[in-house]
Amino acid sequence: MAAPASDAVNLAVIPAKARSTRFPGKNVALLAGKPLVVHAVGVAKDSGLFDAVVVSTDDPTVAELARGAGADVPFMRDSALSGDTVEVPAVVRNAVEWYQHNRDQHFQWVCVLQPTCPLRTTADLTDSRKLLDGNPNADAVVSVSKYHHHPYWALRIEDDRIVPDKPKSATESRQHLPELCHPDGTVYWWRIATLMSTENIYDGIVIPYRTPADSVVDIDYPDDLEYAEWRLQQRIRDT
């Protein structure tokens, strides 16, 4: 049986490349006066869960901001791992291997914190990690949220006509449809042994962390940042 998470050695990886097609410079965009990458570093360090917090980037500006916030940036990410088609697991494996080969540090768990989800809280990190304590055979924890619009209601447009993607379910009420959710980017935990041996995060035993609605936002466009700013101000007002 695997060791409980409370005894594990944890690494936080914050992927923050320079290039973004939809929102150039988004990882250094300001939210409440702080760059998004700094928000990610701050919540990781405030949680007290991690033996190392590393930012993987190819951008010198991101690297400088991350170091100033207290993160480790011991290498600059290779251009081969910075393209639009590069998947996050490859970036995370690269960081894990760097620590293994260059510092002889070996972690049991890695947590991925995308800067584009700046409303996550320390509670999201600690509560999602507790799921590992309760599920010692788990290989991963993925944060999820319910769809606002059920995927079974999806429509296609063919020859300028609307065609239900699932005709038998297109007019069903939500109560009669299976509960479906999507990864929301707030937090990912991987067992290192699983991460290094598979290409698919959903291989093995994957536990859902149901993210509180107040923590969910994923910034892909400038409008998303404005919405996150409003949400953050609402949170501050309500505390």
C-alpha positions in Angstrom: 0.0 0.0 0.0 1.2 3.5 -0.9 2.4 5.8 1.9 -0.3 8.3 3.0 -0.1 11.7 1.5 0.7 13.3 4.8 4.1 11.6 4.8 4.8 12.4 1.1 7.3 14.7 -0.3 5.5 17.2 -2.6 6.6 19.3 -5.5 4.4 22.2 -7.0 5.0 22.9 -10.6 3.6 26.2 -12.1 3.8 26.1 -15.9 4.1 29.6 -17.3 5.4 29.8 -20.9 5.9 33.1 -22.7 3.7 32.6 -25.7 -0.1 32.6 -25.7 -2.0 32.8 -28.9 -5.3 34.0 -27.4 -4.0 36.3 -24.7 -0.4 37.4 -25.2 1.5 37.9 -21.9 -1.4 36.4 -19.8 0.9 34.8 -17.2 2.2 38.3 -16.2 -1.2 40.0 -16.6 -2.2 41.8 -13.4 -5.0 40.8 -11.1 -5.5 42.9 -8.0 -2.1 44.5 -8.8 -0.2 41.2 -9.0 0.9 39.1 -12.0 -1.0 35.8 -12.4 2.2 33.8 -11.9 2.8 35.5 -8.6 -0.8 34.6 -7.4 0.1 30.9 -8.2 3.4 31.1 -6.4 1.8 32.8 -3.4 -1.0 30.2 -2.8 1.5 27.3 -3.2 3.8 28.8 -0.6 1.0 29.9 1.7 -0.4 26.3 1.8 2.7 25.0 3.4 2.3 21.7 1.5 5.3 21.8 -0.7 9.0 20.9 -0.3 9.7 22.9 -3.5 7.7 25.3 -5.7 9.1 25.6 -9.2 8.0 27.7 -12.1 8.7 26.2 -15.5 9.0 29.0 -18.0 10.9 30.1 -21.2 10.2 33.8 -20.4 12.9 35.8 -18.5 10.2 38.2 -17.2 8.2 35.4 -15.7 11.3 33.9 -14.2 12.2 37.2 -12.5 8.7 37.7 -11.1 8.6 34.1 -9.9 11.9 34.3 -8.1 10.8 37.6 -6.5 7.7 35.8 -5.2 9.8 33.1 -3.6 9.6 30.3 -6.3 12.5 28.2 -7.6 13.3 28.8 -11.2 16.5 26.7 -11.6 16.3 26.3 -15.4 14.7 27.9 -18.4 12.3 25.7 -20.3 13.6 24.4 -23.6 11.8 25.7 -26.7 10.8 22.1 -27.6 8.6 22.2 -24.6 7.1 25.6 -25.2 5.0 25.1 -28.3 1.2 25.3 -28.5 0.9 21.5 -29.0 3.0 20.6 -25.9 0.9 18.9 -23.2 1.3 19.8 -19.5 2.3 16.3 -18.4 5.5 16.6 -20.6 6.3 19.9 -18.9 5.8 18.5 -15.5 7.9 15.4 -16.2 10.7 17.7 -17.4 10.6 19.5 -14.0 10.6 16.3 -12.0 13.5 14.9 -14.0 15.5 18.1 -13.5 15.2 17.8 -9.7 16.1 14.1 -9.9 19.1 14.5 -12.1 20.5 17.8 -10.8 19.6 17.9 -7.1 19.0 14.3 -6.4 15.6 15.2 -5.1 12.8 12.6 -5.4 9.2 13.5 -4.8 6.2 11.2 -4.3 3.6 13.7 -5.4 3.5 16.7 -7.8 0.8 19.3 -7.9 0.2 21.4 -11.0 -1.0 25.0 -10.5 -1.8 26.9 -13.7 -1.4 30.7 -13.3 -4.6 31.1 -15.3 -6.7 29.9 -12.4 -5.9 32.7 -9.8 -9.0 32.3 -7.7 -7.8 29.0 -6.2 -7.3 29.2 -2.4 -5.1 27.4 0.1 -8.2 25.5 1.1 -8.4 24.1 -2.5 -4.9 22.8 -2.1 -5.3 21.3 1.4 -8.7 19.9 0.7 -7.7 18.2 -2.5 -4.6 16.8 -0.9 -6.7 15.3 1.9 -8.4 13.2 -0.7 -5.0 11.4 -1.1 -5.0 10.6 2.6 -8.5 9.1 2.3 -7.6 7.2 -0.9 -4.1 5.8 -0.4 -4.2 3.9 -3.7 -5.1 6.9 -5.8 -2.8 7.9 -8.7 -4.1 11.4 -9.2 -6.6 14.0 -8.1 -8.2 16.3 -10.7 -10.3 19.3 -9.9 -13.7 19.3 -11.7 -16.8 21.4 -12.1 -20.2 20.7 -13.5 -21.0 21.9 -17.0 -23.2 25.0 -17.0 -24.8 23.6 -20.2 -25.0 19.9 -20.4 -22.9 18.4 -23.2 -25.8 16.2 -24.3 -27.6 19.3 -25.5 -24.7 20.1 -27.9 -25.7 21.1 -31.4 -23.9 20.9 -34.7 -24.4 23.2 -37.7 -24.5 21.4 -41.0 -25.4 23.1 -44.3 -26.7 26.1 -42.2 -29.0 23.8 -40.3 -29.0 22.9 -36.6 -28.5 19.2 -35.9 -28.5 17.8 -32.4 -25.3 15.9 -31.6 -27.2 13.5 -29.5 -30.8 13.5 -30.9 -32.2 11.2 -28.2 -31.0 13.5 -25.4 -31.2 17.0 -26.9 -34.5 17.9 -25.3 -34.2 15.9 -22.1 -34.2 17.8 -18.8 -31.0 17.8 -16.8 -32.5 15.6 -14.2 -32.8 12.8 -16.7 -29.2 13.1 -17.9 -26.0 11.6 -16.3 -24.0 14.0 -14.2 -21.0 15.1 -16.3 -18.2 17.3 -15.2 -15.1 18.9 -16.8 -11.5 19.5 -15.5 -11.5 23.2 -14.4 -7.7 23.6 -14.1 -7.8 24.6 -10.4 -5.5 21.8 -9.1 -4.0 18.6 -10.3 -2.2 16.1 -8.1 -0.2 13.2 -9.7 1.7 10.4 -8.1 5.2 10.7 -9.5 5.5 7.1 -10.3 2.3 7.2 -12.4 3.2 10.5 -14.1 6.5 9.1 -15.2 5.1 5.9 -16.6 2.0 7.1 -18.5 1.0 9.7 -21.1 -2.6 9.9 -19.9 -3.6 11.6 -16.6 -6.8 9.4 -16.5 -4.9 6.1 -16.4 -5.1 4.5 -13.0 -7.3 5.6 -10.1 -8.2 9.3 -10.5 -10.2 11.0 -7.7 -12.3 14.1 -8.3 -11.9 17.2 -6.3 -15.2 19.1 -6.7 -14.0 22.7 -6.8 -16.1 25.3 -5.0 -17.7 27.6 -7.5 -16.1 30.6 -5.9 -12.6 29.2 -6.9 -13.4 28.5 -10.5 -12.1 30.7 -13.3 -9.8 29.9 -16.2 -8.3 33.0 -17.9 -7.9 32.5 -21.7 -8.9 36.0 -22.9 -8.7 39.6 -21.5 -12.4 39.5 -20.7 -11.8 36.6 -18.4 -9.3 38.7 -16.5 -11.9 41.4 -16.0 -14.4 38.9 -14.8 -11.8 37.4 -12.3 -11.1 40.9 -11.0 -14.8 41.4 -10.3 -15.0 38.0 -8.7 -12.0 38.7 -6.5 -13.5 42.1 -5.4 -16.8 40.3 -4.5 -14.8 37.8 -2.4 -13.0 40.6 -0.6 -16.2 42.4 0.1 -17.9 39.3 1.5 -15.1 38.5 4.0 
